Each structure stands twice: as structure tokens, then as C-alpha cells.
């Protein structure tokens, strides 16, 4: 059985009729409430998107520690930096197109270079934002945040992992960026699925090709692996942490399979694909294929239609795997 | 807190020590900003040596007031003031902008104990100061936040986001002191992107505004004390300041906004080799005038 049993994924993993669906942003909101109970230093800031970033869950539980900023993303970050300098741990949410999109320099200077601990939460990342269109579909955020020295970058694959990742950021001690999608996605991990920042997890074991994925596309990669079972043996790795990348797990897998596909709902330029390629080119170069946005903007449409148009679904991962293996 | 000075003459003379250090450290660095630091020496002196609750021997003291420099490029005045107050040895001023220095070209908080923020990119100091002030309000503690800002950075949108926020949150523990010297890199503020009437703008945002002569030590201290007594509103001290104050050839000349003494041909300035000596001689004359003022 290629499913990694120690990953403790849900038993109905491939049962589309019964698998629960939830937004990764729901995991953020639930994680914030737990953090609020644990640590009185936690404060939550939001820039007029309190409900849709799920910051409202914390606002309801801890109204005195919730700060409404209004439509001002540069202020979201810089007020947060002041709070952090005075001993608070700020969680600052907007849509990823606006934070980090509108306030990258403030994040770099007042948190990154300023050595302060704060968490920027970018909701509505990727094209599965849907009908709002490309202005609201951040696909550059992984690349821009990854280049900030010392910044941890996370893209959790489902709501449970989003909560785990959110809660793990409390101990990081420096700038973190965590991205969420808008749509509901299958919830296939469980609270006992191992999670640690900086550690990738093998969810599906295989020997012919590796798929390294992050965010909601991890599930698409699992569907692809299942579909190819018996013909091509696919290893699926969840790399919720894009930085610092778990180089050991990825290189070990590349040595076993000799071929790697990356999958992300983001630009392949500077994203997870770029990060994996940087690592493999130094340590163990293998042929690669990239699922993601290829130097193009998103557009309006239903989430599922857009994932199809931009070739990010399981069927597209299957095709990428076959292309890659034909090259060998 | 034995760095504290209480009489006007001592404070005015301390500002002259700081101006001298600004000139010598910039000349050694061979780059950096002159006019802004010279202009703000009196205000920095009043804050660090009289009004702000700080302890240079214990820079991480949690109950300290926070002195935030928003326009990081005038850091030669911050460094010189901190050295004079005892945060670090004065000799270290001569390492300004050199490889391995704690005195980075623009301030880096974790490089030097006593710095409250990293700054340089303009327009984010007011918001960061507001965040600190809000944290103290949430905790019910009594620290005050003193934010030094420039007039040029009033052209940044982020500044006004912070101004709006501070008033909305009624941050009366926040005071912004603006270096209104009317110059910026490309020329005068009113020709590059007009800012006046700044006092009216801040009042419209529900701030308490005090306008002062930024070189009148008594007026500076009175304004800082008045800010402490405000309730429910943040205070702007709009300080009219002469850029390059004390050095004849630098005063009111925007060329010196971003240049140190010892650069090439500048119309109306001494020769390259004479720029530092003339600056120091001018400062000595100003110091003598202070001595004379206080003899009667």
C-alpha cells in the first residue's frame, strides 16, 4: 500500500462523496483562537477583511486584542511592527494580493531586517479565488516573501494543516508568511498527521517519480498518484514549508525516483518549483516539470474551471508525470 | 539617569557637542546627510537629556520611553546624541558607515542597543510608533513614544495611514516631532510636492498641534511637556528648523541635505579641504554666543 500509514491521513481519503471540505483560512481562524488562549502576547490585526480572513473568530473571542486597521495594508504591517517592538506577537491578515502585495517593503524593513516576530497571513492566494479575477488572485507572494532574508514561508494543504501551521508560527521568533486559499478544499490530514515547520512529509510512497506540492494541490497530487497506481509509482511529498525547504526529504526522494514534478497554485518563477530546483541543481540534479502559473495572470471563473484552464488538476499532474518520464 | 541636564545653558552647549560630533563623524565617513542632523540637534538634546524617560546604562529597560527615528537618514544626530548620553563610547562615532560598524548608514535596531527601530525607507515611523503606543495602552503602562519625523516623508501615504490610526485610537501617549526644514533631496518641499498647511492638516486629522522654533531650547522643552499633558489626542510638534543650523555655508542649502563636509565644489562653500575646519570654526562661534547669552 503506497499510502504512508504514519501520515495518519483520513480513511476516506479518496471518497469524493464523503470527504469533508473546508477552507484553509478556517484553519487560520481556529488556530488564532487557540493561540489567543495560550499566549496573552498574541494580537490580531486585519485590514477590513475580518470575516473573509477568519480573523473574526479571534475578534469574537478576544475583542480587546483585535485591532481593526481599515483599508491600509502598509499601516497593517507597520502598526504591527510597533506592537511587536513593544512585546506583542502580531498576526496581520489581508488578501495576499494586498499583504504582502501592497506592503512588501514595510514587511522587509520593519519585520525582516528589524528582527521582529510577526506573522503575515495572506488569504485568497492562488487562482482558486475564482470570480473576483486576477487582481485578487495573488500568485507572486511565495516568490516575493521567499526572498526576504530569514522569512519562513508556509502554504498549508488543508484546513487541519492550516491550523497546525498557524499555531506553529508562535515559536518561530521571526517573520513568517502563511498563505491560504479562498475555496473549500478536501480535508484529508488529521490532527495526528506529523507537522513541523521546516519538515516535509511523504504522504504517498513511490519509486518512479516524486511530486512535491504545497497548498491545495497536494490533494490533486494524491489523486494523480492514486490514478497511476499499478502503472507508475508516484511519491507525493507535502511541502507546507516552502522556506526553509526540507532539502533532506526532497533530495532523498529525488535520489530514489530520479524525476521530480512540483505543484503549486502560484507562479512557478521563484515559487516552490524554483526552490526545489535550486536545491536539486546543487545537490542531485534530476529532470523536472512544473505545475503552476507560467508567467501569466489568472482571470475570472469558477475555481474548478480555473484550475482546469491553468492545468493544475490531477489530470494535469498525471500528464506532467508522463511527459517527464518520456524525457528520460 | 545621571545623564540628565536641567539648565538651559547646559542643554544648549550639549547640542553644540552633538553638532561637532555630527560634523567629525560625517567627515570621517565621507558620505551621509549633514543638514538634517545639524538642524535637529537641539530637539534631540531636549529629548535625550531632559524630557524622555530613558536610562543609557540600561537600554532595554522595559519602562523606558521609546524614541523612534522615522527618517533614518538623519541618524548621525541620533548616534552623536546617544554617544553623548552614554549609550556607547564616543570614539565609536568615527566608525559611522564603515564595514563592520554598529553605526549603519541607516539605523539597524539589532546592531546597536538603544535603537528602537530599523529605519531608512520613509513614512513608516509614525505607524510603528502608534503600534508601540497602542501596546502600552493595551497593557495599561505609562511609557510614552516620541517619534522624530521629517517633512519630506509627509509625502508618503503610509505616514497618513498612521496619522489617521493614531487619532482613531486616541493615542495621547504618542508625540510626533516634525523636522520642518523645507528641504528634501531634489529641492525645497514646496516646489517638489507642497506640504503646507501642515498644522491644519494634522488638526483636521484630530491631532493636537504645537508650532515652535526648533532651536529655542525653552520652547522645545515646553512643547514636549505640553504633549505629556494631552488627553485622548496624539500631539504633533511642528518644529521650524534651519537645515544645517550652525554651519554658515550649509544653512538652508538643500545641497547639504545628503552630503558630508569634505565633498567637491559647491557654490558658496569653502574648498573641499576647508569645509570641515570652517564648519568646526562656525560651531565654535555659535558655542561662544551661547556662553555670552548666559553671562547676563
Contacts between the chains, C-beta under 8 A, distances in Angstrom:
chain1	res1	chain2	res2	distance
A	43	B	138	7.6
A	64	B	138	7.1
A	65	B	138	7.3
A	67	B	134	7.1
A	69	B	165	6.9
A	70	B	164	7.6
A	70	B	165	7.6
A	72	B	161	4.1
A	72	B	164	7.6
A	72	B	165	7.4
A	74	B	123	7.9
A	74	B	124	7.3
A	74	B	127	7.4
A	74	B	157	6.9
A	74	B	158	4.2
A	74	B	161	5.9
A	75	B	127	5.1
A	75	B	158	6.6
A	75	B	161	3.6
A	75	B	162	5.9
A	75	B	165	5.7
A	78	B	124	4.4
A	78	B	127	3.5
A	78	B	128	5.1
A	78	B	131	6.9
A	78	B	158	6.4
A	78	B	161	8.0
A	78	B	162	6.7
A	79	B	127	5.0
A	79	B	128	7.3
A	79	B	130	5.8
A	79	B	131	4.0
A	79	B	134	7.1
A	79	B	162	7.2
A	79	B	165	6.2
A	80	B	131	6.3
A	81	B	117	7.6
A	81	B	124	7.7
A	81	B	127	7.8
A	81	B	128	5.0
A	81	B	131	6.2
A	82	B	127	6.7
A	82	B	128	4.0
A	82	B	129	6.1
A	82	B	130	6.1
A	82	B	131	2.1
A	82	B	132	4.2
A	82	B	133	7.5
A	82	B	134	7.2
A	82	B	135	7.0
A	83	B	131	4.3
A	83	B	132	7.3
A	83	B	134	6.5
A	83	B	135	5.0
A	84	B	131	7.6
A	85	B	66	7.6
A	85	B	109	7.9
A	85	B	116	6.6
A	85	B	117	6.5
A	85	B	128	6.8
A	85	B	131	7.2
A	85	B	132	5.8
A	86	B	66	7.5
A	86	B	131	7.1
A	86	B	132	4.5
A	86	B	135	3.5
A	86	B	136	6.4
A	87	B	62	7.9
A	87	B	135	6.5
A	88	B	135	5.4
A	88	B	138	7.8
A	105	B	121	5.6
A	106	B	121	7.8
A	106	B	124	5.6
A	106	B	158	7.0
A	109	B	118	6.0
A	109	B	119	7.6
A	109	B	120	7.1
A	109	B	121	5.1
A	109	B	124	7.0
A	110	B	117	7.1
A	110	B	118	7.0
A	110	B	124	5.8
A	110	B	128	6.1
A	113	B	108	6.9
A	113	B	118	5.3
A	114	B	109	5.4
A	114	B	110	7.6
A	114	B	117	6.4
A	114	B	118	4.1
A	115	B	109	6.6
A	115	B	110	4.5
A	115	B	118	7.9
